[in-house]
Amino acid sequence: MDVVSEDWHREDEFVIEKLNSFAGAFTLLYDAAQYAADAACSRWEFAISFAELQEIGIRTNDVRWLMCRHWLLHGQDLSSPGDEHRMVRELGGVVFDGRSCFTLSDEGQQLVARQLRSFTDTLSHLSLAEEEPRARSGPCWDAARHELRLGTQLIKRFRWPALNQETILTAFEEDGWPAKIDDPLSQKPDLDPKRRLADAIKCLNRNQESRLLRFRGDGTGEGVLWDRLD
């Protein structure tokens, strides 16, 4: 997805690619600038630490490049716990340490203000891209809809209450769909628990919209396993 507006199409491909990849950092820095403006205080009061930028994938040379483009300012945090305000000394160098912190310059704020919607779209797009493989990799039980799916494929929909089957599916969902779970059905003195579990497993395999999943016992009568059939 190309998230840079037409204003930036004149820039070379390298710059456009970098602006796209820094969407998360720019959004974080822009939020900090907005907090400072709202609180009517120095921009350094909400400066972002070097460690915070590194946590979201920004490297040392990325920061140096942003400073060379005059979009980022570098400071050294001299504050101590208990200080009423942060004490930050603005630095011009591109050598950083554990006390380094950063804020958008005026030019940087103008850049992000123009591109904020695009950056937000990028982050949403990346989030969905990360979730899609998860959705395809295993089953999903939606208790509210009473639907079992594998990715986007509907496996089974319960139109009438099926307590034992739904209890098993809920247990799988809560545990993150491991290969096996222990019998989650509550014990009843007048029912054989192994027979009860076996019957529930048989019912799970019946009336599936798409035959992509199979449930089976673990051989002891005390556990449930599942397999993909596709």
C-alpha positions in Angstrom: 0.0 0.0 0.0 1.4 3.4 -1.0 0.7 5.7 2.0 2.5 8.8 0.8 0.4 11.4 -0.7 1.0 13.0 -4.1 2.9 15.8 -2.4 5.7 13.3 -1.9 5.6 11.6 -5.2 8.4 13.9 -6.3 10.7 12.5 -3.7 13.0 9.6 -4.6 11.9 6.1 -4.0 14.2 5.6 -1.0 12.7 8.5 0.9 9.1 7.4 0.2 9.9 3.8 1.3 11.4 5.1 4.6 8.5 7.4 5.4 6.2 4.4 5.0 8.3 2.3 7.3 8.4 4.9 10.0 4.6 5.3 10.3 4.5 3.9 13.8 7.4 6.1 15.1 5.9 9.3 13.4 2.5 8.6 15.0 4.1 8.2 18.5 6.2 11.3 18.1 3.2 13.3 16.8 1.1 12.3 19.7 3.8 13.5 22.0 3.9 16.9 20.3 0.1 17.1 20.6 0.3 16.4 24.3 2.8 19.2 24.8 0.7 21.6 22.8 -2.4 20.7 24.7 -0.6 21.1 28.1 1.0 24.4 26.9 4.4 23.2 27.9 7.8 22.5 26.3 7.9 19.9 23.6 10.7 18.2 25.6 8.2 17.5 28.4 6.8 14.6 26.3 10.0 13.7 24.4 10.2 10.0 23.4 13.2 8.0 24.7 15.6 6.3 22.4 14.6 3.0 24.0 10.9 3.5 23.1 11.9 4.1 19.4 14.0 1.0 19.4 11.2 -1.0 20.8 9.1 -0.2 17.7 11.9 -1.1 15.3 13.7 2.2 14.8 17.5 1.8 14.4 20.3 4.2 15.3 20.9 5.2 11.7 17.2 5.7 11.1 17.3 8.4 13.8 20.4 9.9 12.4 18.8 10.1 9.0 15.7 11.7 10.4 17.8 14.3 12.1 19.7 15.0 8.9 16.4 15.7 7.2 15.6 18.1 10.0 12.5 16.2 11.1 13.7 15.1 14.5 15.4 16.9 17.4 17.8 15.2 19.8 18.0 15.9 23.6 19.6 14.5 26.7 17.2 13.8 29.6 18.9 15.1 32.8 15.8 14.6 34.9 15.7 12.7 38.2 12.8 10.9 39.8 10.7 13.4 41.7 11.5 16.4 39.5 8.4 18.5 38.8 9.3 18.8 35.2 11.7 17.0 32.8 15.1 18.7 32.4 16.3 18.1 28.8 19.3 19.6 27.2 18.9 19.9 23.4 21.9 18.4 21.5 22.9 18.6 17.9 25.0 15.5 17.7 24.1 12.1 16.3 25.7 10.0 19.0 23.1 8.6 21.4 23.1 7.0 24.8 20.6 5.8 27.4 19.5 9.3 28.2 18.8 10.4 24.6 15.3 11.4 23.8 13.6 12.8 20.7 10.9 15.1 19.6 9.6 16.3 16.2 10.9 19.5 14.9 8.5 22.1 13.4 9.3 20.6 10.0 8.6 17.1 11.3 5.3 18.1 12.8 4.3 19.7 9.5 5.3 16.5 7.7 3.3 14.2 10.0 0.3 16.5 10.1 0.1 16.2 6.3 0.6 12.4 6.3 -1.2 11.4 9.6 -4.2 9.8 8.0 -2.0 7.9 5.6 0.2 6.7 8.5 -2.9 5.6 10.5 -4.1 3.7 7.4 -0.7 2.0 7.2 -0.8 0.9 10.8 -4.3 -0.5 10.4 -3.2 -2.3 7.2 -0.2 -3.8 8.9 -2.3 -4.9 11.9 -4.8 -6.7 9.6 -2.0 -8.3 7.7 -0.6 -9.7 10.9 -4.0 -11.0 12.0 -4.9 -12.7 8.7 -2.2 -15.5 9.0 -3.4 -16.1 12.5 -7.0 -16.4 11.3 -5.9 -19.0 8.7 -3.6 -21.0 10.9 -6.1 -22.4 13.3 -9.8 -22.7 14.2 -11.8 -20.0 15.8 -14.8 -20.5 18.0 -17.1 -17.4 18.2 -19.3 -18.1 21.3 -21.5 -15.0 20.7 -22.4 -16.2 17.2 -22.2 -19.9 18.0 -20.0 -20.4 15.0 -16.9 -22.5 14.5 -14.6 -21.3 11.7 -11.3 -22.2 10.1 -10.0 -18.8 8.9 -13.0 -17.4 7.0 -14.5 -20.8 6.3 -17.6 -21.7 8.3 -17.2 -25.1 9.8 -20.3 -25.4 12.0 -23.1 -23.1 13.2 -25.2 -24.1 16.2 -28.8 -23.0 15.7 -29.9 -24.7 18.9 -28.1 -24.9 22.3 -25.5 -27.7 22.4 -24.0 -27.3 25.9 -21.4 -30.1 25.8 -20.1 -29.4 22.3 -19.9 -25.7 22.9 -18.1 -26.3 26.2 -15.5 -28.2 24.4 -15.1 -25.5 21.8 -14.9 -22.8 24.4 -12.1 -24.7 26.2 -10.1 -25.0 23.0 -10.6 -21.3 22.2 -9.6 -20.2 25.7 -6.4 -22.3 25.6 -5.4 -21.1 22.1 -6.3 -24.3 20.3 -3.6 -26.7 21.5 -3.5 -30.1 20.0 -5.2 -31.6 23.0 -7.3 -30.5 26.0 -8.5 -32.4 29.0 -12.2 -33.2 29.3 -13.8 -29.8 30.1 -17.3 -31.2 30.8 -18.6 -30.9 34.4 -19.1 -34.2 36.1 -22.6 -35.6 36.7 -23.1 -38.6 39.0 -25.7 -40.3 36.9 -23.6 -40.1 33.6 -20.5 -42.0 32.6 -18.0 -39.2 31.9 -16.1 -41.1 29.2 -19.3 -42.0 27.4 -20.5 -38.5 27.7 -17.3 -37.0 26.2 -17.3 -39.6 23.4 -20.9 -38.7 22.4 -20.0 -34.9 22.4 -17.0 -35.6 20.2 -19.1 -37.6 17.7 -21.7 -34.7 17.6 -18.9 -32.2 16.9 -18.0 -34.1 13.8 -21.6 -34.2 12.5 -23.4 -31.7 10.4 -20.3 -29.6 9.5 -20.8 -27.1 6.8 -17.3 -27.8 5.5 -15.4 -31.0 6.4 -12.1 -29.3 7.4 -11.8 -30.3 11.0 -12.0 -33.6 12.9 -12.3 -34.1 16.6 -11.3 -37.3 18.3 -10.7 -38.8 21.7 -7.2 -39.3 23.1 -7.6 -43.0 23.8 -8.1 -42.6 27.5 -11.6 -41.2 27.5 -10.3 -38.1 29.3 -9.1 -35.8 26.5 -10.0 -34.3 23.2 -7.8 -33.8 20.1 -8.4 -32.0 16.8 -7.0 -32.3 13.3 -7.2 -30.4 10.1 -8.5 -32.3 7.1 -7.6 -29.9 4.3 
